[in-house]
């Protein structure tokens, strides 16, 4: 069996629930004996919006809003079947987006 690697990308607007989810994933992977690299914080994406307060006049009076998207990266280097089962059984909080990508270790 070729060595594999599982790469997990997490995204959320709230950094606290993102960090809790990352800790749950790392603990579940380490319980099954897999080697884990991470969680690695990735740059926070910031979207800014300017909205005119009045619909007709006063373009100079604007409100500014921003949405911050926090991201984390976790690599599970030597997953076993128990590791995959443990990750499938995890229940993570709402608001956390997960993308799992499995690939051979050399790639």
NORGIZI-V167668 format. One record per residue. SS is DSSP state (alpha for helix, beta for strand, coil for the rest). Layout:
ss
SS
SS
This chain:
ss
coil
coil
coil
beta
beta
beta
beta
beta
beta
beta
beta
beta
coil
coil
alpha
alpha
alpha
alpha
alpha
alpha
alpha
alpha
alpha
alpha
alpha
alpha
alpha
alpha
alpha
alpha
alpha
coil
coil
coil
coil
beta
beta
beta
beta
beta
beta
beta
beta
beta
beta
beta
beta
beta
beta
beta
beta
beta
coil
coil
coil
coil
coil
coil
coil
coil
coil
beta
beta
beta
beta
beta
beta
beta
beta
beta
beta
beta
beta
beta
beta
beta
coil
coil
coil
coil
alpha
alpha
alpha
alpha
alpha
alpha
alpha
alpha
alpha
coil
coil
coil
coil
coil
coil
coil
beta
beta
beta
beta
beta
beta
beta
beta
coil
coil
coil
